[in-house]
Structure formats: C-alpha cells, structure tokens
Amino acid sequence: MYISVVKDGHGGKNQYVLLKESYRTPDGKNRSRVVRNFGNLEKLREGDPDALEKLKALYPSERERKVRAESAAKTQAVQALFEESGWTELDEPRPFALTGTLR
C-alpha cells in the first residue's frame, strides 16, 4: 500500500490523498485500487501542515519497505561481525600503503 495524490477530473484544481494498493489480475496485469480516501489535500493541511508527510511515513511504498528491510539486514550483519570480532569500537582509519613492487 502507498499514498497517492491525485487531481480531480475537473481541470485539476483540487488534489486528493488516497491510500492505494497494487495487485495483479488473474491474467497477470498490474492494477491498483483505492483502499481509503483521506480527502482534499488542502483541507488536510489546514488541520496539520505535515499531514501528507506523516501519511507517507505511515504507509511507505513497497519499494521503500524493501530498501529499509535490506538496509536493516545489512546493518544487523555488520553489527554481528563487529561483535564477533571482539571490537569495542572502530579503529581509526589508517593510511594504506603498498609494500614491494607491483608487476
């Protein structure tokens, strides 16, 4: 599910905030359907100027969820390696120097 802002069909004066869901039809075509209509964007912002951003944070897109999950998994893996190594803190970076001759 994700938040979508759409214009009305009458010249696009008004914008509406929708919670939508993507799905596939039995024949494999991509479709989306409205799960909830939050109403007019301007009226939402009158009550709370950050309403749209808050809704987007509550309902991140599938892609954002996957990126967050992958990032969390990578962070957890690095943290596990860090703890297994017995390090208590990261070492200061040291300059890298080649010794010998490259052929």
C-alpha positions as CSV (number, residue, x, y, z in Angstrom):
1,M,0.0,0.0,0.0
2,Y,1.1,3.5,-0.7
3,I,-0.1,7.1,-0.5
4,S,-1.0,8.7,-3.8
5,V,-2.0,12.4,-4.5
6,V,-4.3,12.7,-7.5
7,K,-6.0,15.6,-9.2
8,D,-9.7,15.7,-9.7
9,G,-11.2,15.3,-13.1
10,H,-12.4,18.9,-13.4
11,G,-9.3,20.8,-14.5
12,G,-7.1,19.6,-11.7
13,K,-8.0,22.3,-9.2
14,N,-8.4,20.0,-6.3
15,Q,-6.0,17.3,-5.1
16,Y,-7.0,14.3,-3.1
17,V,-4.9,12.0,-0.9
18,L,-5.6,8.3,-1.4
19,L,-4.3,5.1,0.1
20,K,-3.8,2.7,-2.8
21,E,-3.0,-1.0,-3.1
22,S,-1.3,-2.7,-6.1
23,Y,-2.4,-6.1,-7.2
24,R,-2.3,-8.4,-10.2
25,T,-5.3,-9.6,-12.1
26,P,-5.7,-13.3,-12.8
27,D,-4.4,-12.7,-16.3
28,G,-1.2,-11.1,-14.9
29,K,-2.0,-7.4,-15.4
30,N,-1.0,-4.8,-12.8
31,R,-3.8,-2.8,-11.3
32,S,-4.3,-0.6,-8.3
33,R,-7.4,0.1,-6.1
34,V,-8.3,2.7,-3.6
35,V,-8.3,1.4,0.0
36,R,-9.0,4.7,1.7
37,N,-9.7,8.3,0.6
38,F,-8.2,10.8,3.1
39,G,-9.9,13.7,1.3
40,N,-8.8,17.0,0.0
41,L,-5.1,17.8,0.4
42,E,-5.6,21.5,1.2
43,K,-8.2,20.6,4.0
44,L,-5.8,18.0,5.4
45,R,-3.0,20.6,5.5
46,E,-5.3,23.1,7.2
47,G,-5.6,20.8,10.2
48,D,-1.9,19.7,10.1
49,P,0.6,21.2,7.7
50,D,2.7,18.0,7.8
51,A,-0.3,15.6,7.2
52,L,0.9,14.3,3.8
53,E,4.5,13.6,5.1
54,K,3.1,11.8,8.2
55,L,0.8,9.7,6.0
56,K,3.7,8.8,3.7
57,A,5.7,7.8,6.7
58,L,2.8,5.6,8.0
59,Y,2.3,3.9,4.6
60,P,5.7,3.7,2.8
61,S,5.7,2.2,-0.7
62,E,6.6,-1.4,-1.3
63,R,10.0,-0.3,-2.7
64,E,10.7,1.8,0.3
65,R,9.9,-1.1,2.6
66,K,12.2,-3.4,0.7
67,V,15.1,-0.9,0.8
68,R,14.6,-0.4,4.6
69,A,14.5,-4.1,5.2
70,E,17.6,-4.7,3.2
71,S,19.4,-1.9,4.9
72,A,18.4,-3.2,8.3
73,A,19.6,-6.7,7.4
74,K,22.9,-5.4,6.2
75,T,23.3,-3.3,9.4
76,Q,22.5,-6.3,11.5
77,A,25.0,-8.5,9.7
78,V,27.8,-5.9,10.1
79,Q,26.9,-5.4,13.8
80,A,27.1,-9.2,14.3
81,L,30.5,-9.3,12.6
82,F,31.7,-6.4,14.7
83,E,30.6,-8.1,18.0
84,E,32.1,-11.5,17.0
85,S,35.4,-9.8,16.3
86,G,35.6,-8.6,19.9
87,W,36.0,-5.0,18.9
88,T,34.7,-2.5,21.3
89,E,35.0,0.5,19.0
90,L,36.0,1.2,15.5
91,D,39.7,1.7,14.9
92,E,40.9,5.0,13.5
93,P,41.4,4.8,9.7
94,R,45.0,4.2,8.8
95,P,46.7,5.1,5.5
96,F,47.0,2.3,3.1
97,A,50.5,1.8,1.6
98,L,51.7,-0.9,-0.8
99,T,55.0,-2.5,0.1
100,G,57.0,-4.0,-2.6
101,T,56.8,-3.6,-6.3
102,L,53.7,-4.2,-8.5
103,R,54.4,-6.1,-11.7
